[in-house]
Amino acid sequence: MTQTDIKASPTGSAADFDFFIGAWRIQHRRLKERLLGCQEWESFEGSSVMQKMLGGFANVDDNLLHLPDGDYRALTLRSFDAATGQWAIWWLDGRRPGQLDVPVVGQFRDGIGCFYADDTLRGQPIRVRFMWTARAETGQPRWEQAFSNDGGASWECNWVMDFSPLPAGQAATPCA
């Protein structure tokens, strides 16, 4: 996986996330508190397996997160709308199995995928941004989440996931 691999993915195509198919080890970094001026980050590991669905117009990844206070599973569902050239992305947290997060919607441009939603945090309206890039040092995928409480004028990055391929034969988190 190189940064060129992500850039080569056609914009506005069901193939936009093909760079992410497979099994991954994840290094997570997340702010302990969001939109409160917190500067304290926690790090933990996880893993993910992504596969295409719906004839290539959707994909799903099954995630295992090893939080400091305990493991949990989650699922990401992405769906491509060929009419608009945009993706919708939902997060389903295994700790809240009856609740899908508000979908972020967007697309890739020049090798960067930006996806946005309006949501709430502690009862206040916020903007959410997911951003997919390739890490400069490795070319491997990076996902970042940021929140804005001023309509997108400024952003606080609060979660970063750096992905590296799992070695052949190493157990991942297959959909089970």
C-alpha positions as CSV (number, residue, x, y, z in Angstrom):
1,M,0.0,0.0,0.0
2,T,1.4,3.4,-1.0
3,Q,0.0,6.9,-1.1
4,T,-0.2,6.4,-4.9
5,D,-2.6,3.4,-4.3
6,I,-5.1,5.7,-2.5
7,K,-4.7,8.5,-5.1
8,A,-5.1,6.0,-7.9
9,S,-8.6,5.1,-6.6
10,P,-11.1,6.8,-8.9
11,T,-13.0,9.6,-7.2
12,G,-16.7,9.0,-7.2
13,S,-16.4,5.3,-7.7
14,A,-17.5,2.2,-5.9
15,A,-13.8,1.3,-5.9
16,D,-12.8,4.3,-3.7
17,F,-12.2,2.1,-0.7
18,D,-10.6,-0.9,-2.5
19,F,-7.2,0.1,-0.9
20,F,-8.7,-0.9,2.5
21,I,-9.9,-4.5,1.6
22,G,-8.3,-7.0,3.8
23,A,-7.1,-7.5,7.4
24,W,-5.4,-4.8,9.4
25,R,-3.7,-4.1,12.7
26,I,-4.7,-0.7,14.1
27,Q,-2.8,1.7,16.4
28,H,-5.4,4.0,17.9
29,R,-4.8,7.4,19.5
30,R,-7.8,9.2,21.0
31,L,-8.3,12.3,23.1
32,K,-9.7,11.4,26.6
33,E,-12.2,14.3,26.4
34,R,-13.6,16.0,23.3
35,L,-14.2,19.7,22.7
36,L,-13.1,20.5,26.3
37,G,-9.6,21.7,25.6
38,C,-8.2,18.3,26.7
39,Q,-4.6,17.5,25.6
40,E,-4.3,14.0,27.1
41,W,-4.3,11.2,24.5
42,E,-4.7,7.5,25.2
43,S,-3.3,4.8,22.9
44,F,-4.5,1.3,22.3
45,E,-4.5,-1.3,19.6
46,G,-7.1,-3.1,17.6
47,S,-7.7,-5.0,14.4
48,S,-10.1,-4.8,11.5
49,V,-11.2,-6.9,8.5
50,M,-12.9,-5.2,5.6
51,Q,-14.8,-6.7,2.7
52,K,-16.9,-5.5,-0.2
53,M,-20.7,-6.2,-0.2
54,L,-23.7,-5.4,-2.4
55,G,-21.8,-6.2,-5.6
56,G,-19.1,-3.7,-4.7
57,F,-21.4,-0.7,-3.9
58,A,-20.9,-1.2,-0.2
59,N,-18.3,-2.5,2.2
60,V,-18.2,-3.5,5.9
61,D,-15.4,-3.7,8.3
62,D,-15.5,-5.7,11.6
63,N,-13.4,-4.1,14.3
64,L,-12.0,-5.2,17.6
65,L,-10.8,-2.4,19.8
66,H,-8.7,-3.0,22.9
67,L,-9.5,0.0,25.0
68,P,-7.7,0.5,28.3
69,D,-10.9,-0.2,30.2
70,G,-11.9,-3.3,28.1
71,D,-12.4,-4.7,24.6
72,Y,-15.4,-4.1,22.4
73,R,-16.4,-4.7,18.9
74,A,-17.8,-2.3,16.3
75,L,-18.8,-2.3,12.7
76,T,-18.4,0.2,9.9
77,L,-20.9,0.2,7.0
78,R,-20.1,2.2,3.9
79,S,-22.5,2.6,1.0
80,F,-21.8,4.2,-2.4
81,D,-24.4,6.3,-4.2
82,A,-23.6,6.1,-7.9
83,A,-26.0,9.0,-8.7
84,T,-24.1,11.5,-6.4
85,G,-20.7,9.9,-6.4
86,Q,-20.7,10.1,-2.6
87,W,-20.3,7.6,0.2
88,A,-22.4,7.4,3.4
89,I,-20.5,5.9,6.4
90,W,-22.2,4.5,9.5
91,W,-20.6,3.3,12.8
92,L,-22.3,0.6,14.9
93,D,-20.8,0.3,18.4
94,G,-21.2,-3.2,19.9
95,R,-21.8,-1.6,23.3
96,R,-25.0,0.1,21.9
97,P,-26.2,-2.6,19.4
98,G,-29.5,-0.9,18.7
99,Q,-28.1,2.5,17.7
100,L,-26.4,3.5,14.4
101,D,-24.4,6.7,14.6
102,V,-25.4,9.6,12.2
103,P,-23.9,8.8,8.8
104,V,-21.0,11.0,7.6
105,V,-21.3,11.7,3.8
106,G,-18.6,12.7,1.3
107,Q,-16.1,11.5,-1.2
108,F,-12.4,11.3,-2.2
109,R,-10.6,14.1,-3.9
110,D,-6.9,14.1,-4.8
111,G,-6.3,11.0,-2.6
112,I,-8.1,12.4,0.5
113,G,-11.5,11.2,1.6
114,C,-13.5,13.8,3.6
115,F,-16.9,12.9,5.1
116,Y,-19.1,15.1,7.2
117,A,-22.2,15.0,9.4
118,D,-24.1,17.2,11.8
119,D,-24.5,15.5,15.2
120,T,-24.6,16.4,18.9
121,L,-22.2,16.1,21.8
122,R,-23.3,16.6,25.4
123,G,-26.6,18.1,24.0
124,Q,-24.8,20.7,21.8
125,P,-24.7,20.7,18.0
126,I,-21.4,19.8,16.4
127,R,-19.9,19.0,12.9
128,V,-18.2,15.7,12.5
129,R,-15.4,15.0,10.0
130,F,-13.9,11.7,9.0
131,M,-10.8,11.9,6.9
132,W,-9.0,9.1,5.1
133,T,-5.4,9.6,3.9
134,A,-2.2,7.7,3.5
135,R,0.6,8.2,6.0
136,A,3.5,10.0,4.4
137,E,6.1,7.8,6.1
138,T,4.5,4.4,5.0
139,G,1.8,5.1,2.5
140,Q,-0.5,3.0,4.7
141,P,-4.1,4.1,5.5
142,R,-4.8,6.6,8.2
143,W,-8.3,7.6,9.5
144,E,-8.9,10.7,11.6
145,Q,-12.0,12.0,13.3
146,A,-12.4,15.6,14.2
147,F,-15.2,17.6,15.8
148,S,-16.2,21.3,15.4
149,N,-18.4,23.3,17.6
150,D,-18.3,26.4,15.5
151,G,-19.8,25.1,12.2
152,G,-16.6,23.9,10.8
153,A,-14.5,27.1,11.1
154,S,-12.1,25.2,13.4
155,W,-11.6,21.5,14.0
156,E,-10.3,19.4,17.0
157,C,-8.8,16.1,15.9
158,N,-9.8,13.6,18.6
159,W,-9.2,10.1,17.2
160,V,-6.5,8.8,14.8
161,M,-6.2,5.2,13.6
162,D,-3.0,4.1,11.7
163,F,-3.4,0.9,9.8
164,S,-0.8,-1.7,8.9
165,P,-1.5,-5.0,7.1
166,L,-1.7,-8.1,9.3
167,P,1.0,-10.6,8.3
168,A,-0.2,-13.6,6.3
169,G,-1.5,-16.3,8.6
170,Q,-2.0,-14.0,11.6
171,A,-5.5,-14.1,13.1
172,A,-7.6,-11.1,12.5
173,T,-11.2,-10.3,13.5
174,P,-13.2,-12.0,10.8
175,C,-16.9,-11.2,10.7
176,A,-18.4,-13.6,13.2
